[in-house]
């Protein structure tokens, strides 16, 4: 189990005293030295790292490619670079970042026109949503309306799955993003409601086939629990919607079912029946489930949801420092201790995500996982 992650040796909490000395013992490792700094010095250092990483990501994914788009998605493609630029703009108010974000989004739109994918993270909806939001911040209402019009032209195929990465929940995620950042009813309640009803219809039908879970979904023949393809991602989206009382009860019952069926370690199976307590990722395992449970705790305010959210967070704290790109910066990467990832510059699988997190540390109380800013 230990070979997939670095054991977290950090103290769970150390109170910072006013006027604390900024010097740190050289005997401490790179990560310990960084985390031992007073918060202001720590956040300023992370901000510098973030902006440097952002420039690297832009150079390697956009400029060196000749500004050509291969993978247009937010998840592993150049739209993730645009999203990072937008985050940088929000923190620094550097309009050059916003301008470049908009330029990249337009190229992503051209590259995505023949795509049948319709979600926020992996499809056209994400391109149009980010384009409209960036245009709003520019004050370009004509461009904003053009992206909104493009968004409304997206149709959902009849065989579309239900999960967050490629399915109906992922389309709703884009609708919610637009309504939050452009304006309420940018996507009509009626349009979103029809998708919500389809998600409940399918989930209830499969849930009735046994197992005791009110809502259940399959993706490629498996009943997943995680954020990318399973219950955690779908429930998170539904928790942001206006639901009927019976629908609220089904969401709550589904989360209770997941909590009852977690591993004794507090981690969650990747799919129904899995006995492998190995994955602690956003896509599979406690990290993605924790995000959903935090939202559930805000909505339901039950002891079960609050405790489950905290316990999932403990799993992430203890086992979430993976031997891939993450907060273990500098020596861990340069000396080869940390794997660079399959797509080492992307938002979800590479240093783009690390830069995004470092920017979030500018105001950690408001920090949100990429795409969860709803």
QUIFENWO-V774669 format. One record per residue. N is the residue number from 1. RES is the residue in three letters. PHI is phi in radians with two decimals (* if undefined). PSI is psi in degrees with one decimal (999 if undefined). D_FIRST is the distance of its C-alpha to the first C-alpha in Angstrom with 1 decimal. Layout:
BEGIN
n	res	phi	psi	d_first
N	RES	PHI	PSI	D_FIRST
N	RES	PHI	PSI	D_FIRST
END
This chain:
BEGIN
n	res	phi	psi	d_first
1	UNK	*	-38.7	0.0
2	UNK	-1.21	-16.8	3.8
3	UNK	-1.28	-16.5	5.6
4	UNK	-1.53	-14.1	6.4
5	UNK	-2.54	159.2	7.9
6	UNK	-1.49	133.1	10.3
7	UNK	-1.17	131.7	10.3
8	UNK	-1.40	111.4	13.4
9	UNK	-1.80	9.7	16.1
10	UNK	-1.30	145.6	18.9
11	UNK	-1.14	145.6	21.3
12	UNK	-1.17	-32.7	21.3
13	UNK	-2.76	131.9	25.0
14	UNK	-2.31	120.6	27.7
15	UNK	-1.23	132.2	31.2
16	UNK	-1.54	127.5	33.1
17	UNK	-1.61	145.9	36.6
18	UNK	-1.05	136.9	39.5
19	UNK	1.29	17.8	40.6
20	UNK	-1.05	140.5	37.4
21	UNK	-1.10	135.0	37.5
22	UNK	-1.50	-7.8	35.9
23	UNK	-1.38	145.0	35.3
24	UNK	-2.25	142.0	31.9
25	UNK	-0.99	134.4	31.2
26	UNK	-1.20	-13.3	30.5
27	UNK	-1.28	-15.1	28.1
28	UNK	-1.41	147.5	25.5
29	UNK	-1.22	172.9	23.1
30	UNK	-0.96	-49.9	23.9
31	UNK	-1.16	-43.6	21.9
32	UNK	-1.11	-38.9	23.0
33	UNK	-1.08	-43.0	26.5
34	UNK	-1.12	-47.2	26.5
35	UNK	-1.29	-14.8	25.3
36	UNK	-1.48	-8.3	27.7
37	UNK	-1.24	151.3	30.7
38	UNK	-1.00	152.4	33.0
39	UNK	-0.96	-44.4	32.2
40	UNK	-1.06	-45.4	35.2
41	UNK	-1.14	-39.7	34.5
42	UNK	-1.06	-49.4	30.8
43	UNK	-1.19	-35.6	31.7
44	UNK	-1.16	-39.1	34.5
45	UNK	-1.15	-43.5	32.2
46	UNK	-1.10	-37.4	29.7
47	UNK	-1.09	-43.2	32.7
48	UNK	-1.09	-44.4	33.9
49	UNK	-1.01	-45.2	30.6
50	UNK	-1.06	-46.4	30.6
51	UNK	-1.19	-35.1	34.1
52	UNK	-1.15	-44.9	33.5
53	UNK	-1.11	-40.7	30.4
54	UNK	-1.02	-45.0	32.5
55	UNK	-1.09	-39.0	35.3
56	UNK	-1.12	-45.8	33.0
57	UNK	-1.06	-44.6	31.6
58	UNK	-1.08	-46.1	35.2
59	UNK	-1.07	-45.1	36.4
60	UNK	-1.39	-33.5	33.9
61	UNK	-1.67	-18.5	33.6
62	UNK	-2.11	-56.2	37.3
63	UNK	-1.24	-45.3	39.7
64	UNK	-1.27	-17.8	38.6
65	UNK	-1.46	1.2	38.4
66	UNK	1.27	23.9	42.1
67	UNK	1.05	34.0	41.3
68	UNK	-1.80	145.8	40.5
69	UNK	-1.88	122.1	38.0
70	UNK	-1.70	-71.6	35.7
71	UNK	-1.60	114.7	32.9
72	UNK	-1.60	-1.6	34.6
73	UNK	-1.39	160.2	31.7
74	UNK	-1.20	-34.3	30.3
75	UNK	-1.16	-57.6	26.7
76	UNK	-2.20	1.1	26.7
77	UNK	-1.94	-165.8	30.4
78	UNK	-1.32	-16.3	33.2
79	UNK	-1.11	-29.0	33.8
80	UNK	-1.10	-34.4	30.7
81	UNK	-1.13	-43.4	32.7
82	UNK	-1.07	-39.8	35.6
83	UNK	-1.15	-39.8	33.4
84	UNK	-1.11	-40.9	32.2
85	UNK	-1.09	-39.2	35.9
86	UNK	-1.14	-40.2	36.9
87	UNK	-1.09	-42.9	34.4
88	UNK	-1.06	-41.3	35.8
89	UNK	-1.06	-42.3	39.3
90	UNK	-1.07	-33.3	38.5
91	UNK	-1.48	-43.0	37.4
92	UNK	-1.77	-18.8	40.0
93	UNK	1.08	28.1	42.8
94	UNK	-1.41	108.9	43.2
95	UNK	-1.21	-18.2	45.2
96	UNK	-1.13	-35.2	44.4
97	UNK	-1.13	-42.0	40.8
98	UNK	-1.15	-40.4	42.2
99	UNK	-1.10	-45.0	44.7
100	UNK	-1.20	-37.2	42.1
101	UNK	-0.97	-48.7	39.8
102	UNK	-1.12	-38.1	42.7
103	UNK	-1.10	-44.2	43.6
104	UNK	-1.17	-41.6	40.1
105	UNK	-1.04	-41.8	40.1
106	UNK	-1.10	-40.1	43.4
107	UNK	-1.16	-36.3	42.2
108	UNK	-1.13	-37.6	39.2
109	UNK	-1.10	-44.9	41.7
110	UNK	-1.04	-42.9	43.7
111	UNK	-1.21	-23.7	40.7
112	UNK	-1.69	-2.6	39.6
113	UNK	-1.05	-32.5	43.0
114	UNK	-1.65	3.0	42.4
115	UNK	-1.34	144.2	38.9
116	UNK	-1.68	1.2	38.5
117	UNK	-1.43	139.0	35.4
118	UNK	-2.21	12.7	36.4
119	UNK	-1.71	173.5	33.5
120	UNK	-1.23	-46.8	32.9
121	UNK	-1.44	-31.5	29.7
122	UNK	-2.28	23.4	30.5
123	UNK	-2.63	-173.8	34.2
124	UNK	-1.05	-34.3	37.8
125	UNK	-1.04	-37.7	37.7
126	UNK	-1.16	-39.3	35.4
127	UNK	-1.07	-50.9	37.9
128	UNK	-1.17	-38.2	40.9
129	UNK	-1.14	-48.6	39.4
130	UNK	-1.15	-37.0	38.4
131	UNK	-1.06	-43.7	41.7
132	UNK	-1.15	-40.5	43.7
133	UNK	-1.17	-43.8	41.9
134	UNK	-1.09	-41.9	42.5
135	UNK	-1.09	-38.6	46.1
136	UNK	-1.06	-43.4	46.6
137	UNK	-1.17	-28.7	45.6
138	UNK	-1.30	-20.8	48.0
139	UNK	1.41	18.4	50.7
140	UNK	-1.66	87.4	51.2
141	UNK	-1.20	-30.5	52.1
142	UNK	-1.14	-45.2	53.3
143	UNK	-1.17	-39.5	49.9
144	UNK	-1.02	-46.9	48.1
145	UNK	-1.14	-32.9	50.3
146	UNK	-1.14	-42.9	49.7
147	UNK	-1.19	-37.3	45.9
148	UNK	-1.12	-40.3	46.5
149	UNK	-1.10	-42.2	48.8
150	UNK	-1.09	-40.0	46.3
151	UNK	-1.08	-43.4	43.7
152	UNK	-1.22	-15.2	46.2
153	UNK	-1.41	-12.6	46.8
154	UNK	-1.20	130.5	43.2
155	UNK	-2.02	147.8	43.3
156	UNK	-1.67	118.5	40.5
157	UNK	-1.07	151.1	40.5
158	UNK	-1.10	-32.1	40.9
159	UNK	-1.59	13.6	37.8
160	UNK	-1.11	134.5	35.5
161	UNK	-1.23	-170.8	32.2
162	UNK	-2.02	-7.9	31.4
163	UNK	-1.38	178.7	28.1
164	UNK	-1.35	-39.4	27.7
165	UNK	-1.24	-44.9	27.0
166	UNK	-2.20	1.1	29.8
167	UNK	-2.01	-162.7	31.6
168	UNK	-1.10	-37.9	34.2
169	UNK	-1.07	-37.0	31.9
170	UNK	-1.18	-31.7	31.5
171	UNK	-1.20	-44.8	35.2
172	UNK	-1.05	-34.5	35.8
173	UNK	-1.00	-42.3	33.4
174	UNK	-1.17	-38.6	35.9
175	UNK	-1.06	-45.8	38.8
176	UNK	-1.10	-40.0	37.4
177	UNK	-1.08	-44.1	36.8
178	UNK	-1.11	-47.1	40.4
179	UNK	-1.14	-30.3	41.8
180	UNK	-1.31	-43.4	40.0
181	UNK	-1.78	-17.9	40.9
182	UNK	-1.86	-44.8	44.1
183	UNK	2.75	145.9	45.7
184	UNK	-1.01	140.2	45.7
185	UNK	1.24	14.8	46.9
186	UNK	-0.98	-39.1	46.1
187	UNK	-2.03	127.2	44.7
188	UNK	-1.15	150.4	46.6
189	UNK	-1.05	-36.7	45.4
190	UNK	-1.12	-41.1	46.9
191	UNK	-1.14	-44.7	45.0
192	UNK	-1.18	-36.9	41.6
193	UNK	-1.08	-37.4	42.7
194	UNK	-1.12	-35.4	43.3
195	UNK	-1.26	-41.2	39.7
196	UNK	-1.01	-44.2	38.3
197	UNK	-1.11	-37.2	40.5
198	UNK	-1.13	-40.7	39.1
199	UNK	-1.11	-42.7	35.5
200	UNK	-1.19	-39.0	36.5
201	UNK	-1.05	-49.0	38.6
202	UNK	-1.15	-45.3	35.8
203	UNK	-1.08	-39.1	33.2
204	UNK	-1.23	-38.8	35.5
205	UNK	-1.07	-46.6	36.6
206	UNK	-1.25	-33.8	33.1
207	UNK	-1.11	-30.7	32.3
208	UNK	-1.27	-12.8	35.3
209	UNK	-1.38	6.2	34.0
210	UNK	2.03	158.2	31.9
211	UNK	1.95	-23.5	28.7
212	UNK	1.52	9.5	30.3
213	UNK	-1.76	126.1	29.1
214	UNK	-1.01	-37.6	32.2
215	UNK	-2.21	134.6	31.0
216	UNK	-2.57	149.3	28.9
217	UNK	-2.45	153.3	28.6
218	UNK	-2.09	145.1	27.5
219	UNK	-2.36	117.8	26.6
220	UNK	0.91	41.7	26.9
221	UNK	1.44	-1.1	26.9
222	UNK	-2.02	148.4	23.7
223	UNK	-1.73	93.4	23.7
224	UNK	-1.44	151.8	21.2
225	UNK	-1.78	-25.0	20.2
226	UNK	-1.35	-175.6	19.2
227	UNK	-1.31	-36.7	21.5
228	UNK	-1.26	-48.5	22.3
229	UNK	-2.11	-0.7	23.4
230	UNK	-2.27	-155.8	23.3
231	UNK	-1.05	-40.5	24.6
232	UNK	-1.05	-44.8	23.2
233	UNK	-1.17	-43.6	25.1
234	UNK	-1.15	-45.1	28.2
235	UNK	-1.11	-35.9	28.5
236	UNK	-1.06	-44.5	28.2
237	UNK	-1.10	-47.0	31.2
238	UNK	-1.08	-32.8	33.1
239	UNK	-1.16	-17.6	32.7
240	UNK	-1.59	-5.7	34.7
241	UNK	-1.68	161.8	37.5
242	UNK	-1.45	116.5	40.6
243	UNK	-2.05	155.4	40.0
244	UNK	-1.31	162.4	42.2
245	UNK	-1.05	-40.9	41.5
246	UNK	-1.18	-30.2	40.3
247	UNK	-1.24	-41.0	37.9
248	UNK	-1.04	-42.7	36.5
249	UNK	-1.11	-37.5	36.0
250	UNK	-1.19	-39.0	34.1
251	UNK	-1.13	-45.9	31.7
252	UNK	-1.08	-41.9	31.2
253	UNK	-1.14	-36.0	30.8
254	UNK	-1.16	-42.6	28.2
255	UNK	-1.17	-37.5	26.1
256	UNK	-1.10	-38.7	26.6
257	UNK	-1.08	-44.1	25.5
258	UNK	-1.09	-42.4	22.2
259	UNK	-1.09	-41.9	21.7
260	UNK	-1.14	-28.5	22.5
261	UNK	-1.79	14.7	20.1
262	UNK	-1.32	167.3	16.9
263	UNK	-1.26	160.0	14.0
264	UNK	-1.09	-22.4	14.5
265	UNK	-1.25	-14.9	11.9
266	UNK	1.71	-11.9	14.3
267	UNK	-1.35	167.2	12.5
268	UNK	-2.01	142.8	14.6
269	UNK	-1.08	151.5	14.5
270	UNK	-1.22	-32.4	15.4
271	UNK	-2.64	166.2	18.5
272	UNK	-0.99	126.4	20.5
273	UNK	1.54	-9.3	19.3
274	UNK	-1.20	136.5	15.8
275	UNK	-1.93	10.4	13.5
276	UNK	-1.63	105.3	10.2
277	UNK	-1.58	72.2	8.4
278	UNK	-2.19	-37.2	6.5
279	UNK	-1.62	123.6	9.3
280	UNK	-2.22	73.5	10.5
281	UNK	-2.19	169.4	13.7
282	UNK	-1.11	-43.6	17.4
283	UNK	-1.25	-37.8	18.0
284	UNK	-2.36	129.2	15.4
285	UNK	1.88	-170.0	13.8
286	UNK	-1.04	-36.3	14.9
287	UNK	-1.01	-50.0	16.5
288	UNK	-1.18	-36.2	19.2
289	UNK	-1.18	-38.6	19.7
290	UNK	-1.02	-42.1	20.2
291	UNK	-1.05	-40.4	23.0
292	UNK	-1.20	-40.7	24.7
293	UNK	-1.17	-32.7	24.5
294	UNK	-1.10	-44.6	26.1
295	UNK	-1.11	-40.8	28.9
296	UNK	-1.08	-39.2	29.2
297	UNK	-1.10	-35.8	29.6
298	UNK	-1.21	-36.6	32.3
299	UNK	-1.42	-49.4	34.1
300	UNK	-1.56	-31.0	33.8
301	UNK	0.96	38.2	33.5
302	UNK	-1.73	154.7	32.2
303	UNK	-1.07	-38.4	30.2
304	UNK	-1.05	-47.6	27.6
305	UNK	-1.21	-38.1	27.0
306	UNK	-1.14	-48.2	27.0
307	UNK	-1.14	-40.3	24.6
308	UNK	-1.14	-38.6	22.2
309	UNK	-1.09	-44.3	22.4
310	UNK	-1.15	-39.2	21.6
311	UNK	-1.21	-36.8	18.7
312	UNK	-1.14	-38.1	17.1
313	UNK	-1.08	-35.4	17.9
314	UNK	-1.12	-37.7	16.1
315	UNK	-1.08	-44.3	12.8
316	UNK	-1.11	-42.3	13.8
317	UNK	-1.05	-42.3	14.8
318	UNK	-1.48	-30.6	11.8
319	UNK	-2.25	9.9	9.1
320	UNK	-1.65	-1.2	11.7
321	UNK	-1.53	79.4	12.5
322	UNK	-1.30	157.8	11.2
323	UNK	-1.48	49.1	12.1
324	UNK	-2.43	-170.6	15.0
325	UNK	-1.02	130.0	18.3
326	UNK	-2.94	-153.8	18.3
327	UNK	-1.24	-17.3	19.9
328	UNK	-1.27	83.1	18.9
329	UNK	-1.61	-173.3	22.3
330	UNK	0.95	-108.0	24.6
331	UNK	-1.11	-35.3	23.2
332	UNK	-1.06	-37.1	19.6
333	UNK	-1.43	-49.3	21.2
334	UNK	-1.15	-28.9	24.3
335	UNK	-1.66	4.5	22.7
336	UNK	1.46	8.8	20.2
337	UNK	-1.30	-27.2	17.0
338	UNK	-1.95	132.6	16.4
339	UNK	-1.22	137.1	16.8
340	UNK	-1.30	-9.8	20.0
341	UNK	1.70	161.5	19.0
342	UNK	-1.22	-36.6	20.8
343	UNK	-2.21	83.7	23.8
344	UNK	-1.17	-5.9	23.6
345	UNK	-1.98	-1.1	26.6
346	UNK	-1.38	168.1	26.2
347	UNK	-1.22	-43.0	26.0
348	UNK	-1.66	-20.5	22.8
349	UNK	-2.16	9.8	20.9
350	UNK	-2.60	-160.0	22.4
351	UNK	-1.25	-14.0	24.3
352	UNK	-1.03	-41.9	26.7
353	UNK	-1.18	-35.4	24.3
354	UNK	-1.12	-44.7	23.7
355	UNK	-1.07	-40.5	27.5
356	UNK	-1.06	-44.8	27.9
357	UNK	-1.12	-41.3	25.6
358	UNK	-1.08	-39.1	27.4
359	UNK	-1.12	-37.2	30.7
360	UNK	-1.10	-27.6	29.5
361	UNK	-1.24	-5.7	29.1
362	UNK	-1.09	-30.1	32.9
363	UNK	-2.58	77.1	33.0
364	UNK	-1.06	-25.7	29.6
365	UNK	-1.15	-22.6	31.2
366	UNK	-1.85	8.5	32.1
367	UNK	-1.16	136.4	28.9
368	UNK	-2.43	143.9	27.8
369	UNK	-1.06	141.8	25.3
370	UNK	-0.90	128.6	27.3
371	UNK	1.60	-13.5	29.4
372	UNK	-1.69	16.6	29.0
373	UNK	-1.46	64.9	32.2
374	UNK	-1.97	999	34.2
END
